[in-house]
Amino acid sequence: MENPFDILVYLDDTLVKNLASLVLTGYIETITLTKAVDRAIEAGMKEGDKIESTNQGSLTRIEREGFKDRNQFDSNNNLEHHHYDKNIGARRFVHEEQKIQTTFTTFVLNGNLMSYFNEHNELHRKEVDDIENDNVEVGDLIELEGTITSSGVLSFVETLMNLIEIFGCDYLNELTKECNGKMKFEMIQKMLTYLKSILNCNNTQDLIMKVGNGRAVLTINKNYFMNNTCNVFDKINCHCKVIGKVIKTCKEEEDDISLLRKTGQEKFYENCFEMCKPLLECLKKNGIMIPECPDLRINKSGIQIMPLNIYM
């Protein structure tokens, strides 16, 4: 039964987006709505009257002997003008602009992706027996539970470098002069420094998860942990659930998973560590504690997973 209170502590942003583009709608959407409305009403009225009146009259009398003339002239001119002007105007302008996009956060994409895998039976839940009996195929998308351990090559290298720095190469060489080793601690220190830079390249790292008597190698990127201020090993020795893609198994005798594969020269560095063992054992006999070297190869009941999610 699914636990609704599983805490997501790791999410591979790139893998989730890549898978989402294959099986989901794969689009980004944002909604932006812009609306502008302009209204204008104009009205005008003009009314006027004009009246003009002109009267003119004249009377002329002329009397002459034997004649009598009389002239009368009347003139009347009336002008009336009336005007009425009315003007009403209205104007309305509406401009609407709508842009639709949908933006999904990685968390939403991840949730949709998990729902899709469950609905289509693409996610295979594996138990301890499946790992111990190599009942896993390369390419499977699986859900697996186990315990992440502190075992790893990088932590071993860093601890050994710190030990050499604390005691100093000269002192350690003096302690181990009776050992017939061909390597000196100056050489070991330089090799470890270079090896650490390779193992830290691109911020990726192998975590070893114990699943019963089997082991799962989780190839993680430290940038994708939810809280980057915490150390990766803050989350070790806790029961966790991993969802990821199987990229390698150890079903055949010749199959193995090398924890030094990132160097491209696994055999070379394995031989170097073998040459260091007599010196480290000599230190141990002289009362100096040494870090435990992990298994550099997993060749039985082991798988390599590229995690999408890690829950606690």
C-alpha positions as a Markdown table, in Angstrom:
| # | Residue | x | y | z |
|---|---|---|---|---|
| 1 | Met | 0.0 | 0.0 | 0.0 |
| 2 | Glu | 1.3 | 3.4 | -0.9 |
| 3 | Asn | 2.3 | 5.6 | 2.0 |
| 4 | Pro | 0.8 | 9.1 | 1.5 |
| 5 | Phe | 3.4 | 10.6 | 3.8 |
| 6 | Asp | 6.5 | 9.5 | 1.9 |
| 7 | Ile | 8.9 | 12.4 | 1.8 |
| 8 | Leu | 10.5 | 13.2 | -1.5 |
| 9 | Val | 14.2 | 13.8 | -0.9 |
| 10 | Tyr | 15.6 | 13.4 | -4.4 |
| 11 | Leu | 14.1 | 14.3 | -7.8 |
| 12 | Asp | 16.1 | 14.1 | -11.0 |
| 13 | Asp | 14.8 | 17.2 | -12.8 |
| 14 | Thr | 16.3 | 16.3 | -16.2 |
| 15 | Leu | 15.1 | 12.7 | -16.3 |
| 16 | Val | 11.6 | 13.6 | -15.2 |
| 17 | Lys | 11.3 | 16.2 | -18.0 |
| 18 | Asn | 12.7 | 13.9 | -20.6 |
| 19 | Leu | 10.3 | 11.1 | -19.7 |
| 20 | Ala | 7.4 | 13.5 | -19.5 |
| 21 | Ser | 8.1 | 14.7 | -23.0 |
| 22 | Leu | 7.7 | 11.1 | -24.2 |
| 23 | Val | 4.5 | 10.0 | -22.4 |
| 24 | Leu | 2.7 | 13.2 | -21.4 |
| 25 | Thr | 1.4 | 16.1 | -23.4 |
| 26 | Gly | 4.8 | 17.8 | -23.2 |
| 27 | Tyr | 3.7 | 21.4 | -23.4 |
| 28 | Ile | 4.2 | 24.5 | -21.3 |
| 29 | Glu | 1.2 | 26.7 | -20.7 |
| 30 | Thr | 0.7 | 30.1 | -19.1 |
| 31 | Ile | -2.5 | 32.2 | -19.2 |
| 32 | Thr | -2.1 | 36.0 | -19.6 |
| 33 | Leu | -5.2 | 38.1 | -20.2 |
| 34 | Thr | -5.1 | 41.8 | -21.2 |
| 35 | Lys | -8.2 | 43.9 | -21.8 |
| 36 | Ala | -8.4 | 47.6 | -22.6 |
| 37 | Val | -11.7 | 49.5 | -23.0 |
| 38 | Asp | -12.0 | 53.1 | -24.2 |
| 39 | Arg | -15.4 | 54.9 | -24.2 |
| 40 | Ala | -16.2 | 58.4 | -25.3 |
| 41 | Ile | -19.5 | 60.2 | -25.6 |
| 42 | Glu | -19.9 | 63.6 | -27.3 |
| 43 | Ala | -23.1 | 65.7 | -27.5 |
| 44 | Gly | -23.8 | 69.2 | -28.7 |
| 45 | Met | -26.8 | 71.5 | -29.3 |
| 46 | Lys | -27.0 | 75.0 | -30.8 |
| 47 | Glu | -30.1 | 77.1 | -31.2 |
| 48 | Gly | -30.6 | 80.7 | -32.4 |
| 49 | Asp | -33.1 | 83.2 | -33.8 |
| 50 | Lys | -32.4 | 86.3 | -35.9 |
| 51 | Ile | -35.1 | 88.9 | -36.9 |
| 52 | Glu | -34.4 | 91.9 | -39.0 |
| 53 | Ser | -37.1 | 94.5 | -39.9 |
| 54 | Thr | -36.6 | 97.6 | -42.1 |
| 55 | Asn | -39.3 | 100.2 | -42.9 |
| 56 | Gln | -38.8 | 103.1 | -45.1 |
| 57 | Gly | -41.3 | 105.7 | -46.4 |
| 58 | Ser | -41.2 | 109.0 | -48.2 |
| 59 | Leu | -43.8 | 111.5 | -49.3 |
| 60 | Thr | -43.1 | 114.3 | -51.8 |
| 61 | Arg | -45.5 | 117.1 | -52.9 |
| 62 | Ile | -44.7 | 119.5 | -55.6 |
| 63 | Glu | -47.1 | 122.3 | -56.5 |
| 64 | Arg | -46.6 | 124.4 | -59.5 |
| 65 | Glu | -48.9 | 126.7 | -61.2 |
| 66 | Gly | -51.4 | 124.7 | -63.0 |
| 67 | Phe | -49.9 | 121.5 | -61.8 |
| 68 | Lys | -49.9 | 119.5 | -58.7 |
| 69 | Asp | -47.7 | 116.6 | -58.2 |
| 70 | Arg | -47.7 | 114.1 | -55.4 |
| 71 | Asn | -45.3 | 111.2 | -55.0 |
| 72 | Gln | -45.4 | 108.7 | -52.2 |
| 73 | Phe | -43.0 | 105.9 | -51.7 |
| 74 | Asp | -43.4 | 103.2 | -49.1 |
| 75 | Ser | -40.9 | 100.4 | -48.5 |
| 76 | Asn | -41.1 | 97.6 | -45.9 |
| 77 | Asn | -38.5 | 94.9 | -45.7 |
| 78 | Asn | -38.8 | 92.1 | -43.0 |
| 79 | Leu | -36.3 | 89.3 | -42.6 |
| 80 | Glu | -36.7 | 86.5 | -40.0 |
| 81 | His | -34.1 | 83.7 | -39.5 |
| 82 | His | -34.4 | 80.8 | -37.1 |
| 83 | His | -31.9 | 78.0 | -36.8 |
| 84 | Tyr | -31.6 | 74.9 | -34.5 |
| 85 | Asp | -28.5 | 72.6 | -34.6 |
| 86 | Lys | -28.2 | 69.4 | -32.6 |
| 87 | Asn | -25.3 | 67.0 | -32.6 |
| 88 | Ile | -24.9 | 63.8 | -30.5 |
| 89 | Gly | -22.0 | 61.3 | -31.0 |
| 90 | Ala | -20.9 | 58.3 | -29.0 |
| 91 | Arg | -17.7 | 56.1 | -29.4 |
| 92 | Arg | -16.6 | 52.9 | -27.7 |
| 93 | Phe | -13.4 | 51.0 | -28.4 |
| 94 | Val | -12.7 | 47.6 | -26.8 |
| 95 | His | -9.3 | 45.8 | -27.3 |
| 96 | Glu | -8.8 | 42.3 | -25.8 |
| 97 | Glu | -5.7 | 40.2 | -26.0 |
| 98 | Gln | -5.4 | 36.7 | -24.6 |
| 99 | Lys | -2.3 | 34.5 | -24.5 |
| 100 | Ile | -2.6 | 31.0 | -23.1 |
| 101 | Gln | 0.3 | 28.9 | -21.9 |
| 102 | Thr | 0.4 | 26.2 | -19.2 |
| 103 | Thr | 3.5 | 26.0 | -17.1 |
| 104 | Phe | 4.0 | 22.8 | -15.1 |
| 105 | Thr | 6.5 | 22.7 | -12.3 |
| 106 | Thr | 8.8 | 19.6 | -12.1 |
| 107 | Phe | 6.8 | 18.4 | -9.1 |
| 108 | Val | 3.6 | 18.5 | -11.1 |
| 109 | Leu | 5.2 | 16.7 | -14.0 |
| 110 | Asn | 6.6 | 14.1 | -11.7 |
| 111 | Gly | 3.2 | 13.5 | -10.1 |
| 112 | Asn | 1.6 | 13.2 | -13.5 |
| 113 | Leu | 4.4 | 10.9 | -14.7 |
| 114 | Met | 4.0 | 8.6 | -11.7 |
| 115 | Ser | 0.2 | 8.5 | -12.2 |
| 116 | Tyr | 0.8 | 7.6 | -15.9 |
| 117 | Phe | 3.2 | 4.8 | -15.0 |
| 118 | Asn | 0.8 | 3.3 | -12.5 |
| 119 | Glu | -2.3 | 3.5 | -14.7 |
| 120 | His | -0.4 | 1.9 | -17.6 |
| 121 | Asn | 1.3 | -0.7 | -15.4 |
| 122 | Glu | 4.7 | 0.6 | -16.5 |
| 123 | Leu | 6.1 | 0.7 | -13.0 |
| 124 | His | 7.2 | -2.7 | -11.6 |
| 125 | Arg | 7.4 | -3.1 | -7.9 |
| 126 | Lys | 10.3 | -5.3 | -6.9 |
| 127 | Glu | 10.9 | -7.1 | -3.6 |
| 128 | Val | 14.0 | -8.4 | -1.9 |
| 129 | Asp | 13.6 | -11.8 | -3.6 |
| 130 | Asp | 13.6 | -10.2 | -7.1 |
| 131 | Ile | 17.0 | -8.6 | -6.4 |
| 132 | Glu | 18.6 | -11.7 | -4.7 |
| 133 | Asn | 17.4 | -13.9 | -7.6 |
| 134 | Asp | 18.3 | -11.5 | -10.4 |
| 135 | Asn | 14.6 | -11.2 | -11.4 |
| 136 | Val | 15.1 | -7.8 | -13.0 |
| 137 | Glu | 15.6 | -6.8 | -16.6 |
| 138 | Val | 17.6 | -3.9 | -18.0 |
| 139 | Gly | 15.3 | -1.1 | -19.0 |
| 140 | Asp | 12.7 | -1.9 | -16.4 |
| 141 | Leu | 11.2 | 1.1 | -14.5 |
| 142 | Ile | 11.0 | -0.2 | -11.0 |
| 143 | Glu | 10.1 | 0.7 | -7.5 |
| 144 | Leu | 12.4 | -0.7 | -4.9 |
| 145 | Glu | 12.8 | -0.4 | -1.1 |
| 146 | Gly | 16.0 | -0.8 | 0.9 |
| 147 | Thr | 18.6 | 0.9 | 3.1 |
| 148 | Ile | 21.2 | 3.3 | 1.7 |
| 149 | Thr | 24.6 | 2.6 | 3.2 |
| 150 | Ser | 27.7 | 4.8 | 3.7 |
| 151 | Ser | 29.8 | 2.3 | 1.7 |
| 152 | Gly | 31.4 | 3.9 | -1.3 |
| 153 | Val | 34.6 | 4.5 | -3.2 |
| 154 | Leu | 34.5 | 8.3 | -2.8 |
| 155 | Ser | 34.1 | 8.3 | 0.9 |
| 156 | Phe | 37.0 | 5.8 | 1.2 |
| 157 | Val | 39.3 | 7.9 | -1.0 |
| 158 | Glu | 38.5 | 11.1 | 1.0 |
| 159 | Thr | 39.1 | 9.4 | 4.3 |
| 160 | Leu | 42.4 | 8.0 | 3.2 |
| 161 | Met | 43.5 | 11.4 | 1.9 |
| 162 | Asn | 42.6 | 12.9 | 5.2 |
| 163 | Leu | 44.6 | 10.3 | 7.1 |
| 164 | Ile | 47.7 | 10.9 | 4.9 |
| 165 | Glu | 47.4 | 14.7 | 5.4 |
| 166 | Ile | 47.1 | 14.3 | 9.2 |
| 167 | Phe | 50.2 | 12.1 | 9.7 |
| 168 | Gly | 52.3 | 13.4 | 6.8 |
| 169 | Cys | 53.9 | 11.3 | 4.1 |
| 170 | Asp | 57.4 | 11.3 | 5.7 |
| 171 | Tyr | 56.0 | 9.9 | 9.0 |
| 172 | Leu | 54.0 | 7.2 | 7.3 |
| 173 | Asn | 56.9 | 6.2 | 5.0 |
| 174 | Glu | 59.0 | 5.8 | 8.1 |
| 175 | Leu | 56.4 | 3.6 | 9.8 |
| 176 | Thr | 56.1 | 1.3 | 6.7 |
| 177 | Lys | 59.7 | 1.1 | 5.7 |
| 178 | Glu | 59.9 | -2.5 | 6.7 |
| 179 | Cys | 57.1 | -3.3 | 4.3 |
| 180 | Asn | 58.3 | -4.4 | 0.9 |
| 181 | Gly | 55.8 | -2.1 | -1.0 |
| 182 | Lys | 56.8 | -0.4 | -4.2 |
| 183 | Met | 54.6 | 2.6 | -3.5 |
| 184 | Lys | 55.3 | 5.6 | -1.3 |
| 185 | Phe | 52.7 | 7.7 | 0.4 |
| 186 | Glu | 53.5 | 10.7 | -1.8 |
| 187 | Met | 52.6 | 8.6 | -4.8 |
| 188 | Ile | 49.4 | 7.3 | -3.1 |
| 189 | Gln | 48.4 | 10.9 | -2.2 |
| 190 | Lys | 48.8 | 12.1 | -5.8 |
| 191 | Met | 46.8 | 9.2 | -7.1 |
| 192 | Leu | 44.0 | 9.7 | -4.6 |
| 193 | Thr | 43.8 | 13.4 | -5.4 |
| 194 | Tyr | 43.4 | 12.8 | -9.1 |
| 195 | Leu | 41.0 | 9.9 | -8.5 |
| 196 | Lys | 38.8 | 12.1 | -6.3 |
| 197 | Ser | 38.6 | 14.7 | -9.1 |
| 198 | Ile | 37.4 | 12.1 | -11.5 |
| 199 | Leu | 34.8 | 10.6 | -9.1 |
| 200 | Asn | 33.4 | 14.1 | -8.3 |
| 201 | Cys | 33.1 | 15.0 | -12.0 |
| 202 | Asn | 29.7 | 16.4 | -12.9 |
| 203 | Asn | 28.7 | 16.1 | -9.3 |
| 204 | Thr | 27.5 | 12.5 | -9.8 |
| 205 | Gln | 28.1 | 9.8 | -7.3 |
| 206 | Asp | 27.3 | 6.1 | -6.6 |
| 207 | Leu | 25.2 | 5.3 | -3.5 |
| 208 | Ile | 25.0 | 1.7 | -2.4 |
| 209 | Met | 21.5 | 0.5 | -1.2 |
| 210 | Lys | 21.3 | -2.7 | 0.6 |
| 211 | Val | 18.3 | -4.9 | -0.4 |
| 212 | Gly | 18.3 | -8.0 | 1.7 |
| 213 | Asn | 21.4 | -9.9 | 0.5 |
| 214 | Gly | 21.5 | -8.0 | -2.7 |
| 215 | Arg | 22.7 | -4.5 | -3.6 |
| 216 | Ala | 21.5 | -1.7 | -5.8 |
| 217 | Val | 23.9 | 0.9 | -7.0 |
| 218 | Leu | 22.1 | 4.3 | -7.3 |
| 219 | Thr | 23.9 | 6.7 | -9.7 |
| 220 | Ile | 22.8 | 10.1 | -8.3 |
| 221 | Asn | 23.5 | 13.7 | -9.0 |
| 222 | Lys | 24.0 | 15.6 | -5.7 |
| 223 | Asn | 22.3 | 18.7 | -7.2 |
| 224 | Tyr | 19.0 | 17.0 | -7.3 |
| 225 | Phe | 18.6 | 16.4 | -3.6 |
| 226 | Met | 15.8 | 18.6 | -2.2 |
| 227 | Asn | 18.0 | 20.3 | 0.4 |
| 228 | Asn | 21.4 | 21.1 | -1.1 |
| 229 | Thr | 22.7 | 22.3 | 2.3 |
| 230 | Cys | 22.7 | 18.8 | 3.7 |
| 231 | Asn | 25.3 | 16.2 | 3.1 |
| 232 | Val | 24.3 | 13.1 | 1.0 |
| 233 | Phe | 25.1 | 10.9 | 4.0 |
| 234 | Asp | 22.6 | 12.7 | 6.2 |
| 235 | Lys | 20.1 | 10.3 | 4.7 |
| 236 | Ile | 22.0 | 7.0 | 5.1 |
| 237 | Asn | 21.0 | 4.0 | 7.1 |
| 238 | Cys | 17.4 | 4.9 | 6.7 |
| 239 | His | 14.7 | 2.9 | 5.0 |
| 240 | Cys | 13.9 | 4.5 | 1.7 |
| 241 | Lys | 12.0 | 3.9 | -1.5 |
| 242 | Val | 13.6 | 4.4 | -5.0 |
| 243 | Ile | 11.8 | 4.8 | -8.3 |
| 244 | Gly | 14.2 | 4.6 | -11.3 |
| 245 | Lys | 15.3 | 2.9 | -14.4 |
| 246 | Val | 17.5 | -0.2 | -14.4 |
| 247 | Ile | 20.5 | 0.3 | -16.5 |
| 248 | Lys | 22.6 | -2.8 | -15.6 |
| 249 | Thr | 22.2 | -6.2 | -13.9 |
| 250 | Cys | 24.5 | -9.0 | -12.8 |
| 251 | Lys | 22.4 | -11.9 | -14.3 |
| 252 | Glu | 25.3 | -13.5 | -16.2 |
| 253 | Glu | 28.6 | -14.7 | -14.7 |
| 254 | Glu | 30.6 | -12.2 | -16.7 |
| 255 | Asp | 28.4 | -9.3 | -15.6 |
| 256 | Asp | 29.5 | -6.9 | -12.9 |
| 257 | Ile | 29.1 | -3.3 | -11.8 |
| 258 | Ser | 32.4 | -1.5 | -11.2 |
| 259 | Leu | 32.4 | 1.4 | -8.8 |
| 260 | Leu | 35.4 | 2.7 | -10.6 |
| 261 | Arg | 33.9 | 2.7 | -14.1 |
| 262 | Lys | 33.8 | 6.5 | -14.1 |
| 263 | Thr | 37.6 | 6.5 | -14.4 |
| 264 | Gly | 37.5 | 4.5 | -17.7 |
| 265 | Gln | 40.4 | 2.5 | -16.3 |
| 266 | Glu | 38.8 | 0.3 | -13.6 |
| 267 | Lys | 41.5 | -2.4 | -13.8 |
| 268 | Phe | 44.4 | 0.0 | -13.4 |
| 269 | Tyr | 43.0 | 1.6 | -10.3 |
| 270 | Glu | 41.9 | -1.7 | -8.8 |
| 271 | Asn | 45.6 | -2.8 | -9.1 |
| 272 | Cys | 46.7 | 0.4 | -7.5 |
| 273 | Phe | 44.5 | -0.2 | -4.5 |
| 274 | Glu | 45.9 | -3.8 | -4.3 |
| 275 | Met | 49.4 | -2.4 | -4.2 |
| 276 | Cys | 48.4 | -0.1 | -1.4 |
| 277 | Lys | 47.0 | -2.8 | 0.8 |
| 278 | Pro | 50.3 | -4.0 | 2.3 |
| 279 | Leu | 51.1 | -0.4 | 3.4 |
| 280 | Leu | 47.7 | 0.1 | 4.9 |
| 281 | Glu | 48.0 | -3.2 | 6.8 |
| 282 | Cys | 51.4 | -2.1 | 8.1 |
| 283 | Leu | 49.8 | 1.1 | 9.4 |
| 284 | Lys | 47.1 | -1.0 | 11.1 |
| 285 | Lys | 49.8 | -3.1 | 12.8 |
| 286 | Asn | 51.3 | 0.1 | 14.1 |
| 287 | Gly | 48.1 | 1.2 | 15.8 |
| 288 | Ile | 46.8 | 3.6 | 13.1 |
| 289 | Met | 43.2 | 3.0 | 12.1 |
| 290 | Ile | 42.6 | 2.8 | 8.4 |
| 291 | Pro | 39.3 | 3.2 | 6.4 |
| 292 | Glu | 37.6 | 0.0 | 5.1 |
| 293 | Cys | 37.9 | -0.4 | 1.4 |
| 294 | Pro | 34.5 | -1.2 | -0.2 |
| 295 | Asp | 34.0 | -3.9 | -2.8 |
| 296 | Leu | 35.1 | -2.3 | -6.0 |
| 297 | Arg | 33.0 | -4.6 | -8.1 |
| 298 | Ile | 29.5 | -6.0 | -7.6 |
| 299 | Asn | 29.0 | -9.2 | -9.5 |
| 300 | Lys | 26.2 | -11.0 | -7.7 |
| 301 | Ser | 22.7 | -10.1 | -6.8 |
| 302 | Gly | 23.3 | -6.5 | -7.9 |
| 303 | Ile | 21.6 | -3.9 | -10.2 |
| 304 | Gln | 22.5 | -0.4 | -11.2 |
| 305 | Ile | 19.6 | 2.1 | -11.1 |
| 306 | Met | 19.3 | 5.7 | -12.4 |
| 307 | Pro | 16.9 | 7.1 | -9.9 |
| 308 | Leu | 14.0 | 9.5 | -10.8 |
| 309 | Asn | 12.8 | 9.8 | -7.2 |
| 310 | Ile | 14.0 | 8.8 | -3.7 |
| 311 | Tyr | 11.5 | 8.8 | -0.9 |
| 312 | Met | 12.0 | 8.4 | 2.8 |
